[in-house]
Amino acid sequence: MVEGHCNCSSVSFAIDAEPKEIFVCHCSICRRWTGNNGVAVIIVPNDKFRWITGQEQVACWTKPDADWQSWFCRICGSALPGANDELNMFVPAGLLQSNTAGLRIAHHIWVDSKASWDEISGNGKIHPKEFQN
C-alpha cells in the first residue's frame, strides 16, 4: 500500500497497489498547472485508489477550451489525484509519502510541447505526444 496527502494533510489517500512507473507530462497546460516543467504522475486503477480523509476538501477546475481538469485542496491549494480516464486515476507523484523506493520515471509524454529550457534526462521513454503502448 502507498499513502499520500496534500501539504496541509487535510486530504489523504491510499493506493492498494505498488506502482512502479512515473509518467512526466511536459505539455504547456501541465506547466501552467504546476509552474514547473510539467507534472510527474502515477496512474492507478480506480478500484485500487481510496480517499482516507478530506474528500470534501477536493475541488476541481475544468479548463474551458480543453479536455483537461485539475483537482486541488481547497485549503492549501496542493495538486491532488483526479480522473485520468474512465478506469484510472492520476496521482501527482510528489504527494506520495510511503513505499516509493521502487518508483522510476518510465515515460516522458507530450515532449513536442516541452518548454525550450526543459532538459529531459534519465531512462524514461520519450513520447512526442500522448502515451501509446
The first five atom37 places (N, CA, C, CB, O) and aatype in JSON, in Angstrom:
{
  "aatype": [12, 19, 6, 7, 8, 4, 2, 4, 15, 15, 19, 15, 13, 0, 9, 3, 0, 6, 14, 11, 6, 9, 13, 19, 4, 8, 4, 15, 9, 4, 1, 1, 17, 16, 7, 2, 2, 7, 19, 0, 19, 9, 9, 19, 14, 2, 3, 11, 13, 1, 17, 9, 16, 7, 5, 6, 5, 19, 0, 4, 17, 16, 11, 14, 3, 0, 3, 17, 5, 15, 17, 13, 4, 1, 9, 4, 7, 15, 0, 10, 14, 7, 0, 2, 3, 6, 10, 2, 12, 13, 19, 14, 0, 7, 10, 10, 5, 15, 2, 16, 0, 7, 10, 1, 9, 0, 8, 8, 9, 17, 19, 3, 15, 11, 0, 15, 17, 3, 6, 9, 15, 7, 2, 7, 11, 9, 8, 14, 11, 6, 13, 5, 2],
  "atom_mask": [
    [1, 1, 1, 1, 1],
    [1, 1, 1, 1, 1],
    [1, 1, 1, 1, 1],
    [1, 1, 1, 0, 1],
    [1, 1, 1, 1, 1],
    [1, 1, 1, 1, 1],
    [1, 1, 1, 1, 1],
    [1, 1, 1, 1, 1],
    [1, 1, 1, 1, 1],
    [1, 1, 1, 1, 1],
    [1, 1, 1, 1, 1],
    [1, 1, 1, 1, 1],
    [1, 1, 1, 1, 1],
    [1, 1, 1, 1, 1],
    [1, 1, 1, 1, 1],
    [1, 1, 1, 1, 1],
    [1, 1, 1, 1, 1],
    [1, 1, 1, 1, 1],
    [1, 1, 1, 1, 1],
    [1, 1, 1, 1, 1],
    [1, 1, 1, 1, 1],
    [1, 1, 1, 1, 1],
    [1, 1, 1, 1, 1],
    [1, 1, 1, 1, 1],
    [1, 1, 1, 1, 1],
    [1, 1, 1, 1, 1],
    [1, 1, 1, 1, 1],
    [1, 1, 1, 1, 1],
    [1, 1, 1, 1, 1],
    [1, 1, 1, 1, 1],
    [1, 1, 1, 1, 1],
    [1, 1, 1, 1, 1],
    [1, 1, 1, 1, 1],
    [1, 1, 1, 1, 1],
    [1, 1, 1, 0, 1],
    [1, 1, 1, 1, 1],
    [1, 1, 1, 1, 1],
    [1, 1, 1, 0, 1],
    [1, 1, 1, 1, 1],
    [1, 1, 1, 1, 1],
    [1, 1, 1, 1, 1],
    [1, 1, 1, 1, 1],
    [1, 1, 1, 1, 1],
    [1, 1, 1, 1, 1],
    [1, 1, 1, 1, 1],
    [1, 1, 1, 1, 1],
    [1, 1, 1, 1, 1],
    [1, 1, 1, 1, 1],
    [1, 1, 1, 1, 1],
    [1, 1, 1, 1, 1],
    [1, 1, 1, 1, 1],
    [1, 1, 1, 1, 1],
    [1, 1, 1, 1, 1],
    [1, 1, 1, 0, 1],
    [1, 1, 1, 1, 1],
    [1, 1, 1, 1, 1],
    [1, 1, 1, 1, 1],
    [1, 1, 1, 1, 1],
    [1, 1, 1, 1, 1],
    [1, 1, 1, 1, 1],
    [1, 1, 1, 1, 1],
    [1, 1, 1, 1, 1],
    [1, 1, 1, 1, 1],
    [1, 1, 1, 1, 1],
    [1, 1, 1, 1, 1],
    [1, 1, 1, 1, 1],
    [1, 1, 1, 1, 1],
    [1, 1, 1, 1, 1],
    [1, 1, 1, 1, 1],
    [1, 1, 1, 1, 1],
    [1, 1, 1, 1, 1],
    [1, 1, 1, 1, 1],
    [1, 1, 1, 1, 1],
    [1, 1, 1, 1, 1],
    [1, 1, 1, 1, 1],
    [1, 1, 1, 1, 1],
    [1, 1, 1, 0, 1],
    [1, 1, 1, 1, 1],
    [1, 1, 1, 1, 1],
    [1, 1, 1, 1, 1],
    [1, 1, 1, 1, 1],
    [1, 1, 1, 0, 1],
    [1, 1, 1, 1, 1],
    [1, 1, 1, 1, 1],
    [1, 1, 1, 1, 1],
    [1, 1, 1, 1, 1],
    [1, 1, 1, 1, 1],
    [1, 1, 1, 1, 1],
    [1, 1, 1, 1, 1],
    [1, 1, 1, 1, 1],
    [1, 1, 1, 1, 1],
    [1, 1, 1, 1, 1],
    [1, 1, 1, 1, 1],
    [1, 1, 1, 0, 1],
    [1, 1, 1, 1, 1],
    [1, 1, 1, 1, 1],
    [1, 1, 1, 1, 1],
    [1, 1, 1, 1, 1],
    [1, 1, 1, 1, 1],
    [1, 1, 1, 1, 1],
    [1, 1, 1, 1, 1],
    [1, 1, 1, 0, 1],
    [1, 1, 1, 1, 1],
    [1, 1, 1, 1, 1],
    [1, 1, 1, 1, 1],
    [1, 1, 1, 1, 1],
    [1, 1, 1, 1, 1],
    [1, 1, 1, 1, 1],
    [1, 1, 1, 1, 1],
    [1, 1, 1, 1, 1],
    [1, 1, 1, 1, 1],
    [1, 1, 1, 1, 1],
    [1, 1, 1, 1, 1],
    [1, 1, 1, 1, 1],
    [1, 1, 1, 1, 1],
    [1, 1, 1, 1, 1],
    [1, 1, 1, 1, 1],
    [1, 1, 1, 1, 1],
    [1, 1, 1, 1, 1],
    [1, 1, 1, 1, 1],
    [1, 1, 1, 1, 1],
    [1, 1, 1, 0, 1],
    [1, 1, 1, 1, 1],
    [1, 1, 1, 0, 1],
    [1, 1, 1, 1, 1],
    [1, 1, 1, 1, 1],
    [1, 1, 1, 1, 1],
    [1, 1, 1, 1, 1],
    [1, 1, 1, 1, 1],
    [1, 1, 1, 1, 1],
    [1, 1, 1, 1, 1],
    [1, 1, 1, 1, 1],
    [1, 1, 1, 1, 1]
  ],
  "atom_positions": [
    [[0.84, -1.18, 0.0], [0.0, 0.0, 0.0], [0.89, 1.25, 0.0], [-0.95, -0.01, 1.22], [1.95, 1.28, 0.61]],
    [[0.42, 2.26, -0.69], [1.1, 3.55, -0.75], [0.13, 4.6, -0.24], [1.58, 3.88, -2.21], [-1.05, 4.57, -0.59]],
    [[0.61, 5.51, 0.58], [-0.24, 6.59, 1.09], [0.33, 7.94, 0.67], [-0.37, 6.51, 2.62], [1.52, 8.07, 0.38]],
    [[-0.55, 8.93, 0.66], [-0.13, 10.28, 0.34], [-1.09, 11.3, 0.9], [0.0, 0.0, 0.0], [-2.18, 10.96, 1.35]],
    [[-0.68, 12.58, 0.87], [-1.54, 13.65, 1.36], [-1.09, 14.98, 0.78], [-1.54, 13.69, 2.91], [0.0, 15.11, 0.23]],
    [[-1.95, 15.97, 0.93], [-1.65, 17.33, 0.47], [-0.72, 18.01, 1.48], [-2.96, 18.16, 0.28], [-0.36, 17.41, 2.49]],
    [[-0.33, 19.25, 1.21], [0.59, 19.99, 2.08], [0.05, 20.19, 3.49], [0.89, 21.33, 1.48], [0.81, 20.11, 4.45]],
    [[-1.24, 20.45, 3.63], [-1.79, 20.71, 4.96], [-2.3, 19.43, 5.63], [-2.92, 21.72, 4.87], [-2.76, 19.47, 6.78]],
    [[-2.24, 18.31, 4.92], [-2.68, 16.99, 5.4], [-4.19, 16.89, 5.6], [-1.99, 16.67, 6.7], [-4.65, 15.92, 6.2]],
    [[-4.96, 17.86, 5.12], [-6.41, 17.76, 5.22], [-6.95, 16.66, 4.33], [-7.05, 19.09, 4.85], [-7.94, 16.01, 4.67]],
    [[-6.31, 16.44, 3.19], [-6.73, 15.41, 2.24], [-5.67, 14.33, 2.22], [-6.95, 16.0, 0.81], [-4.49, 14.6, 2.0]],
    [[-6.09, 13.09, 2.46], [-5.16, 11.97, 2.39], [-5.82, 10.82, 1.63], [-4.73, 11.51, 3.8], [-7.04, 10.75, 1.52]],
    [[-4.99, 9.95, 1.11], [-5.48, 8.85, 0.28], [-4.55, 7.66, 0.4], [-5.61, 9.28, -1.19], [-3.43, 7.77, 0.91]],
    [[-5.04, 6.51, -0.07], [-4.24, 5.29, -0.1], [-4.39, 4.62, -1.46], [-4.66, 4.32, 1.05], [-5.43, 4.73, -2.11]],
    [[-3.36, 3.94, -1.85], [-3.35, 3.17, -3.09], [-3.05, 1.73, -2.7], [-2.29, 3.73, -4.14], [-2.0, 1.44, -2.12]],
    [[-3.97, 0.84, -3.01], [-3.82, -0.56, -2.66], [-3.11, -1.31, -3.78], [-5.19, -1.2, -2.37], [-3.62, -2.29, -4.32]],
    [[-1.94, -0.84, -4.11], [-1.08, -1.44, -5.14], [0.31, -0.86, -4.94], [-1.63, -1.16, -6.61], [0.49, 0.07, -4.16]],
    [[1.27, -1.41, -5.64], [2.62, -0.9, -5.58], [3.01, -0.38, -6.96], [3.62, -1.99, -5.09], [3.54, -1.12, -7.78]],
    [[2.74, 0.91, -7.2], [3.06, 1.46, -8.53], [4.56, 1.47, -8.78], [2.5, 2.89, -8.67], [5.35, 1.61, -7.85]],
    [[4.93, 1.32, -10.05], [6.35, 1.26, -10.44], [6.73, 2.38, -11.4], [6.66, -0.08, -11.07], [7.88, 2.82, -11.41]],
    [[5.76, 2.85, -12.22], [6.07, 3.79, -13.29], [5.57, 5.19, -13.01], [5.49, 3.3, -14.58], [4.44, 5.4, -12.57]],
    [[6.44, 6.15, -13.27], [6.07, 7.56, -13.24], [6.0, 8.05, -14.68], [7.08, 8.41, -12.38], [6.88, 7.76, -15.49]],
    [[4.96, 8.8, -14.98], [4.8, 9.47, -16.26], [5.04, 10.96, -16.02], [3.37, 9.21, -16.89], [4.44, 11.54, -15.11]],
    [[5.9, 11.58, -16.81], [6.13, 13.01, -16.7], [5.52, 13.66, -17.94], [7.67, 13.35, -16.56], [5.94, 13.39, -19.06]],
    [[4.53, 14.52, -17.72], [3.9, 15.24, -18.82], [4.57, 16.61, -18.95], [2.36, 15.4, -18.59], [4.69, 17.35, -17.97]],
    [[5.01, 16.92, -20.17], [5.73, 18.17, -20.43], [4.86, 19.18, -21.19], [7.0, 17.88, -21.22], [5.39, 20.15, -21.73]],
    [[3.54, 18.96, -21.25], [2.68, 19.85, -22.05], [2.56, 21.23, -21.39], [1.28, 19.23, -22.24], [2.82, 21.4, -20.2]],
    [[2.16, 22.19, -22.19], [2.05, 23.58, -21.71], [0.97, 23.72, -20.63], [1.74, 24.52, -22.87], [1.11, 24.55, -19.73]],
    [[-0.09, 22.93, -20.7], [-1.15, 23.01, -19.69], [-0.6, 22.55, -18.34], [-2.39, 22.16, -20.1], [-0.82, 23.21, -17.32]],
    [[0.1, 21.42, -18.32], [0.67, 20.92, -17.07], [1.74, 21.86, -16.53], [1.25, 19.53, -17.27], [1.89, 22.0, -15.31]],
    [[2.5, 22.51, -17.43], [3.48, 23.5, -16.96], [2.79, 24.64, -16.22], [4.3, 24.07, -18.14], [3.24, 25.06, -15.15]],
    [[1.71, 25.15, -16.78], [1.0, 26.25, -16.12], [0.35, 25.77, -14.81], [-0.08, 26.84, -17.05], [0.27, 26.53, -13.85]],
    [[-0.11, 24.52, -14.78], [-0.74, 23.98, -13.58], [0.25, 23.91, -12.43], [-1.33, 22.59, -13.85], [-0.09, 24.22, -11.29]],
    [[1.48, 23.5, -12.72], [2.47, 23.31, -11.66], [3.43, 24.48, -11.51], [3.26, 22.07, -11.92], [4.05, 24.64, -10.46]],
    [[3.56, 25.32, -12.56], [4.57, 26.37, -12.53], [5.97, 25.8, -12.67], [0.0, 0.0, 0.0], [6.95, 26.43, -12.27]],
    [[6.06, 24.62, -13.24], [7.33, 23.91, -13.37], [7.46, 23.4, -14.8], [7.44, 22.74, -12.35], [6.8, 23.92, -15.7]],
    [[8.31, 22.39, -15.02], [8.48, 21.87, -16.39], [7.38, 20.9, -16.79], [9.82, 21.18, -16.51], [7.38, 20.43, -17.93]],
    [[6.46, 20.6, -15.91], [5.35, 19.68, -16.19], [4.89, 19.06, -14.89], [0.0, 0.0, 0.0], [4.99, 19.66, -13.82]],
    [[4.37, 17.84, -15.0], [3.9, 17.16, -13.8], [4.28, 15.69, -13.87], [2.37, 17.32, -13.63], [4.18, 15.06, -14.93]],
    [[4.73, 15.15, -12.74], [5.07, 13.73, -12.63], [3.91, 13.04, -11.92], [6.42, 13.51, -11.85], [3.53, 13.42, -10.82]],
    [[3.35, 12.02, -12.57], [2.2, 11.31, -12.0], [2.39, 9.8, -12.11], [0.9, 11.74, -12.71], [3.16, 9.3, -12.92]],
    [[1.65, 9.1, -11.26], [1.48, 7.67, -11.43], [0.03, 7.46, -11.85], [1.82, 6.87, -10.11], [-0.83, 8.29, -11.57]],
    [[-0.22, 6.35, -12.52], [-1.57, 6.01, -12.97], [-2.01, 4.8, -12.16], [-1.62, 5.73, -14.52], [-1.3, 3.79, -12.09]],
    [[-3.21, 4.91, -11.56], [-3.7, 3.88, -10.65], [-5.12, 3.48, -11.05], [-3.67, 4.39, -9.18], [-5.95, 4.35, -11.29]],
    [[-5.41, 2.18, -11.13], [-6.8, 1.76, -11.39], [-7.74, 2.31, -10.31], [-6.9, 0.21, -11.46], [-7.39, 2.33, -9.13]],
    [[-8.91, 2.74, -10.72], [-9.88, 3.32, -9.78], [-10.14, 2.42, -8.58], [-11.19, 3.61, -10.49], [-10.29, 2.91, -7.45]],
    [[-10.21, 1.1, -8.8], [-10.53, 0.19, -7.7], [-9.36, -0.02, -6.73], [-10.95, -1.14, -8.26], [-9.53, -0.7, -5.72]],
    [[-8.19, 0.54, -7.02], [-7.03, 0.46, -6.13], [-6.79, 1.77, -5.37], [-5.79, 0.09, -6.93], [-5.89, 1.85, -4.54]],
    [[-7.61, 2.79, -5.67], [-7.44, 4.11, -5.05], [-8.59, 4.37, -4.08], [-7.39, 5.24, -6.15], [-9.74, 4.04, -4.38]],
    [[-8.27, 4.95, -2.92], [-9.34, 5.35, -1.99], [-8.91, 6.58, -1.2], [-9.68, 4.18, -1.02], [-7.75, 6.73, -0.82]],
    [[-9.88, 7.44, -0.97], [-9.67, 8.61, -0.13], [-9.72, 8.14, 1.32], [-10.74, 9.73, -0.4], [-10.55, 7.31, 1.67]],
    [[-8.84, 8.67, 2.16], [-8.85, 8.36, 3.59], [-9.54, 9.49, 4.33], [-7.4, 8.13, 4.13], [-10.48, 9.26, 5.09]],
    [[-9.06, 10.72, 4.13], [-9.67, 11.88, 4.8], [-9.79, 13.04, 3.82], [-8.83, 12.31, 6.04], [-9.04, 13.12, 2.84]],
    [[-10.73, 13.91, 4.1], [-10.81, 15.2, 3.42], [-11.37, 15.24, 2.02], [0.0, 0.0, 0.0], [-11.17, 16.23, 1.32]],
    [[-12.06, 14.2, 1.59], [-12.58, 14.21, 0.21], [-13.46, 15.44, -0.04], [-13.38, 12.93, -0.07], [-13.55, 15.92, -1.17]],
    [[-14.1, 15.95, 1.0], [-14.93, 17.15, 0.85], [-14.1, 18.4, 0.58], [-15.78, 17.35, 2.11], [-14.64, 19.43, 0.19]],
    [[-12.79, 18.32, 0.79], [-11.9, 19.46, 0.52], [-11.32, 19.43, -0.9], [-10.77, 19.48, 1.53], [-10.57, 20.32, -1.29]],
    [[-11.67, 18.4, -1.67], [-11.16, 18.28, -3.04], [-12.01, 19.15, -3.97], [-11.17, 16.79, -3.51], [-13.23, 18.97, -4.06]],
    [[-11.37, 20.07, -4.66], [-12.05, 20.93, -5.63], [-11.53, 20.58, -7.02], [-11.81, 22.45, -5.31], [-10.44, 20.04, -7.18]],
    [[-12.34, 20.9, -8.03], [-11.97, 20.6, -9.41], [-12.19, 21.84, -10.27], [-12.78, 19.4, -9.95], [-13.19, 22.55, -10.12]],
    [[-11.25, 22.09, -11.17], [-11.38, 23.17, -12.15], [-11.27, 22.56, -13.53], [-10.29, 24.28, -11.93], [-10.38, 21.75, -13.78]],
    [[-12.18, 22.94, -14.43], [-12.17, 22.45, -15.8], [-11.72, 23.57, -16.72], [-13.57, 21.92, -16.21], [-12.3, 24.66, -16.7]],
    [[-10.71, 23.3, -17.52], [-10.21, 24.29, -18.48], [-11.27, 24.44, -19.58], [-8.81, 23.86, -19.09], [-11.62, 23.46, -20.23]],
    [[-11.77, 25.67, -19.79], [-12.89, 25.87, -20.72], [-12.61, 25.45, -22.15], [-13.27, 27.3, -20.71], [-13.52, 24.96, -22.82]],
    [[-11.4, 25.63, -22.65], [-11.14, 25.37, -24.06], [-10.37, 24.07, -24.3], [-10.37, 26.52, -24.64], [-9.75, 23.9, -25.35]],
    [[-10.41, 23.14, -23.32], [-9.65, 21.9, -23.48], [-10.32, 20.78, -22.69], [-8.19, 22.08, -23.0], [-11.13, 21.02, -21.8]],
    [[-9.99, 19.57, -23.04], [-10.45, 18.4, -22.3], [-9.45, 18.14, -21.18], [-10.59, 17.14, -23.24], [-8.67, 17.19, -21.24]],
    [[-9.49, 18.99, -20.15], [-8.5, 18.94, -19.08], [-9.1, 19.45, -17.79], [-7.24, 19.76, -19.45], [-9.81, 20.46, -17.78]],
    [[-8.82, 18.75, -16.7], [-9.28, 19.18, -15.38], [-8.13, 19.07, -14.39], [-10.48, 18.32, -14.91], [-7.23, 18.26, -14.54]],
    [[-8.19, 19.91, -13.37], [-7.23, 19.81, -12.28], [-7.99, 19.7, -10.97], [-6.26, 21.04, -12.25], [-9.05, 20.3, -10.78]],
    [[-7.45, 18.91, -10.08], [-8.03, 18.74, -8.75], [-7.03, 19.29, -7.75], [-8.37, 17.24, -8.45], [-5.82, 19.14, -7.92]],
    [[-7.55, 19.94, -6.7], [-6.67, 20.58, -5.73], [-7.35, 20.67, -4.38], [-6.25, 21.97, -6.21], [-8.57, 20.56, -4.29]],
    [[-6.56, 20.86, -3.32], [-7.07, 21.02, -1.96], [-7.62, 22.43, -1.8], [-5.97, 20.73, -0.9], [-6.93, 23.41, -2.11]],
    [[-8.85, 22.54, -1.31], [-9.47, 23.85, -1.08], [-8.74, 24.66, -0.01], [-10.93, 23.67, -0.68], [-8.83, 25.88, 0.0]],
    [[-8.02, 23.99, 0.87], [-7.36, 24.68, 1.98], [-5.96, 25.15, 1.59], [-7.28, 23.76, 3.2], [-5.65, 26.33, 1.73]],
    [[-5.1, 24.24, 1.11], [-3.7, 24.61, 0.85], [-3.37, 24.77, -0.63], [-2.79, 23.58, 1.45], [-2.3, 25.27, -0.97]],
    [[-4.26, 24.34, -1.52], [-4.03, 24.5, -2.95], [-3.18, 23.42, -3.59], [0.0, 0.0, 0.0], [-2.93, 23.48, -4.8]],
    [[-2.73, 22.43, -2.82], [-1.92, 21.36, -3.4], [-2.67, 20.65, -4.52], [-1.53, 20.35, -2.32], [-3.88, 20.44, -4.44]],
    [[-1.93, 20.28, -5.57], [-2.5, 19.43, -6.62], [-2.88, 18.1, -6.0], [-1.49, 19.24, -7.81], [-2.18, 17.59, -5.12]],
    [[-4.0, 17.53, -6.46], [-4.49, 16.26, -5.9], [-4.79, 15.27, -7.01], [-5.75, 16.5, -5.05], [-4.86, 15.64, -8.18]],
    [[-4.97, 13.99, -6.64], [-5.35, 12.99, -7.62], [-6.67, 13.34, -8.3], [-5.45, 11.62, -6.97], [-7.53, 14.0, -7.72]],
    [[-6.8, 12.88, -9.55], [-8.02, 13.12, -10.3], [-8.23, 12.05, -11.34], [0.0, 0.0, 0.0], [-7.42, 11.14, -11.5]],
    [[-9.34, 12.17, -12.06], [-9.69, 11.18, -13.08], [-8.74, 11.29, -14.27], [-11.14, 11.38, -13.55], [-8.61, 12.36, -14.87]],
    [[-8.08, 10.2, -14.6], [-7.23, 10.14, -15.78], [-8.06, 9.72, -16.99], [-6.06, 9.16, -15.57], [-7.94, 10.28, -18.08]],
    [[-8.9, 8.72, -16.77], [-9.85, 8.24, -17.77], [-10.93, 7.47, -17.01], [-9.14, 7.32, -18.88], [-10.99, 7.56, -15.78]],
    [[-11.78, 6.73, -17.71], [-12.89, 6.04, -17.05], [-12.42, 5.0, -16.04], [-13.76, 5.38, -18.08], [-13.13, 4.72, -15.07]],
    [[-11.25, 4.42, -16.25], [-10.79, 3.3, -15.43], [-9.7, 3.64, -14.43], [-10.31, 2.23, -16.3], [-9.42, 2.86, -13.52]],
    [[-9.07, 4.82, -14.6], [-7.87, 5.14, -13.82], [-7.87, 6.54, -13.24], [-6.66, 4.95, -14.66], [-8.5, 7.46, -13.76]],
    [[-7.13, 6.67, -12.14], [-6.83, 7.96, -11.52], [-5.38, 8.32, -11.86], [-7.06, 7.92, -9.96], [-4.55, 7.43, -12.05]],
    [[-5.09, 9.62, -11.94], [-3.69, 10.04, -11.93], [-3.42, 10.56, -10.54], [-3.39, 11.15, -13.04], [-4.29, 11.16, -9.9]],
    [[-2.22, 10.34, -10.06], [-1.82, 10.79, -8.73], [-0.49, 11.51, -8.87], [-1.72, 9.58, -7.72], [0.5, 10.91, -9.29]],
    [[-0.44, 12.81, -8.53], [0.84, 13.51, -8.57], [1.86, 12.79, -7.68], [0.67, 14.99, -8.11], [1.62, 12.59, -6.49]],
    [[2.99, 12.42, -8.26], [3.98, 11.6, -7.56], [4.53, 12.29, -6.32], [5.12, 11.25, -8.49], [4.91, 11.61, -5.36]],
    [[4.6, 13.61, -6.3], [5.13, 14.33, -5.16], [4.28, 14.24, -3.91], [0.0, 0.0, 0.0], [4.74, 14.61, -2.83]],
    [[3.05, 13.76, -4.02], [2.18, 13.6, -2.86], [2.43, 12.32, -2.09], [0.74, 13.64, -3.29], [2.02, 12.19, -0.94]],
    [[3.11, 11.37, -2.71], [3.3, 10.05, -2.11], [4.26, 10.13, -0.93], [3.81, 9.05, -3.16], [5.31, 10.76, -1.02]],
    [[3.88, 9.48, 0.17], [4.65, 9.58, 1.4], [5.26, 8.27, 1.85], [3.77, 10.11, 2.49], [6.08, 8.26, 2.77]],
    [[4.89, 7.16, 1.23], [5.4, 5.87, 1.69], [5.58, 4.92, 0.52], [4.45, 5.26, 2.74], [4.95, 5.07, -0.52]],
    [[6.44, 3.94, 0.7], [6.66, 2.87, -0.28], [6.92, 3.39, -1.68], [5.47, 1.95, -0.3], [6.29, 2.93, -2.64]],
    [[7.84, 4.32, -1.82], [8.13, 4.91, -3.13], [9.49, 4.48, -3.69], [8.07, 6.43, -3.04], [9.88, 4.93, -4.77]],
    [[10.21, 3.64, -2.98], [11.57, 3.27, -3.39], [11.61, 2.62, -4.77], [12.18, 2.33, -2.37], [12.61, 2.77, -5.48]],
    [[10.57, 1.92, -5.17], [10.56, 1.24, -6.46], [10.1, 2.08, -7.63], [0.0, 0.0, 0.0], [10.12, 1.61, -8.77]],
    [[9.69, 3.31, -7.38], [9.2, 4.17, -8.46], [10.33, 4.69, -9.32], [8.4, 5.34, -7.89], [11.39, 5.08, -8.82]],
    [[10.1, 4.7, -10.64], [11.07, 5.22, -11.6], [10.34, 5.95, -12.71], [11.96, 4.09, -12.17], [9.22, 5.57, -13.07]],
    [[10.94, 6.99, -13.25], [10.35, 7.66, -14.42], [10.46, 6.69, -15.59], [11.07, 9.03, -14.74], [11.55, 6.3, -15.99]],
    [[9.31, 6.32, -16.13], [9.26, 5.36, -17.23], [8.92, 6.02, -18.56], [8.25, 4.27, -16.93], [9.32, 5.54, -19.62]],
    [[8.18, 7.14, -18.51], [7.71, 7.78, -19.74], [7.69, 9.3, -19.6], [6.31, 7.27, -20.1], [7.27, 9.84, -18.58]],
    [[8.16, 9.97, -20.64], [8.02, 11.42, -20.79], [7.02, 11.62, -21.92], [9.43, 12.14, -21.1], [7.25, 11.17, -23.04]],
    [[5.9, 12.29, -21.63], [4.86, 12.45, -22.64], [4.7, 13.91, -23.03], [3.52, 11.9, -22.13], [5.09, 14.82, -22.29]],
    [[4.13, 14.14, -24.2], [3.93, 15.47, -24.79], [5.25, 16.24, -24.86], [2.89, 16.26, -23.98], [5.3, 17.43, -24.58]],
    [[6.3, 15.53, -25.23], [7.63, 16.14, -25.31], [7.7, 17.18, -26.44], [8.69, 15.05, -25.54], [8.48, 18.13, -26.35]],
    [[6.89, 17.02, -27.48], [6.87, 18.04, -28.55], [6.39, 19.39, -28.03], [5.97, 17.58, -29.7], [6.59, 20.41, -28.68]],
    [[5.75, 19.4, -26.86], [5.21, 20.63, -26.29], [6.09, 21.18, -25.16], [3.81, 20.38, -25.77], [5.74, 22.18, -24.53]],
    [[7.21, 20.55, -24.89], [8.02, 20.96, -23.72], [8.59, 22.36, -23.89], [9.15, 19.97, -23.5], [8.74, 22.86, -25.01]],
    [[8.89, 22.99, -22.77], [9.5, 24.32, -22.78], [10.92, 24.24, -23.34], [9.51, 24.93, -21.34], [11.58, 23.21, -23.23]],
    [[11.38, 25.32, -23.94], [12.72, 25.33, -24.53], [13.81, 25.11, -23.48], [12.97, 26.66, -25.25], [14.89, 24.61, -23.81]],
    [[13.56, 25.47, -22.24], [14.55, 25.33, -21.18], [14.47, 23.98, -20.47], [14.38, 26.45, -20.18], [15.31, 23.69, -19.61]],
    [[13.49, 23.16, -20.8], [13.28, 21.86, -20.16], [14.26, 20.84, -20.74], [11.81, 21.37, -20.36], [14.23, 20.56, -21.94]],
    [[15.13, 20.29, -19.9], [16.09, 19.28, -20.33], [15.68, 17.93, -19.76], [17.52, 19.66, -19.88], [15.67, 17.74, -18.54]],
    [[15.36, 17.0, -20.63], [14.92, 15.68, -20.21], [16.14, 14.8, -20.01], [13.94, 15.04, -21.26], [17.03, 14.75, -20.87]],
    [[16.18, 14.11, -18.88], [17.29, 13.2, -18.61], [16.73, 11.89, -18.07], [18.3, 13.83, -17.6], [15.53, 11.79, -17.81]],
    [[17.56, 10.91, -17.92], [17.14, 9.63, -17.37], [16.79, 8.64, -18.46], [0.0, 0.0, 0.0], [17.01, 8.88, -19.65]],
    [[16.24, 7.53, -18.03], [15.97, 6.43, -18.94], [14.52, 6.35, -19.41], [16.34, 5.16, -18.29], [14.17, 5.41, -20.12]],
    [[13.69, 7.27, -19.05], [12.28, 7.22, -19.46], [12.12, 7.28, -20.96], [0.0, 0.0, 0.0], [12.85, 7.99, -21.65]],
    [[11.15, 6.53, -21.48], [10.87, 6.52, -22.92], [10.25, 7.87, -23.32], [9.91, 5.34, -23.29], [9.4, 8.41, -22.61]],
    [[10.69, 8.39, -24.44], [10.22, 9.69, -24.95], [9.02, 9.48, -25.87], [11.37, 10.44, -25.7], [9.08, 8.69, -26.81]],
    [[7.93, 10.21, -25.6], [6.74, 10.17, -26.44], [6.47, 11.59, -26.94], [5.49, 9.6, -25.66], [6.23, 12.48, -26.12]],
    [[6.52, 11.83, -28.25], [6.27, 13.19, -28.77], [4.91, 13.75, -28.35], [6.37, 13.2, -30.28], [4.76, 14.95, -28.14]],
    [[3.92, 12.88, -28.25], [2.56, 13.3, -27.86], [2.13, 12.45, -26.66], [1.54, 13.15, -29.07], [2.91, 12.21, -25.74]],
    [[0.87, 11.98, -26.68], [0.36, 11.19, -25.56], [1.04, 9.82, -25.49], [-1.15, 11.01, -25.67], [1.72, 9.39, -26.43]],
    [[0.84, 9.16, -24.35], [1.4, 7.83, -24.15], [0.69, 6.81, -25.04], [1.29, 7.41, -22.67], [-0.54, 6.78, -25.11]],
    [[1.48, 6.01, -25.71], [0.93, 4.9, -26.51], [1.77, 3.67, -26.23], [0.91, 5.24, -28.05], [3.0, 3.71, -26.32]],
    [[1.1, 2.58, -25.9], [1.82, 1.32, -25.63], [2.6, 0.86, -26.83], [0.85, 0.23, -25.23], [3.26, -0.18, -26.77]]
  ]
}
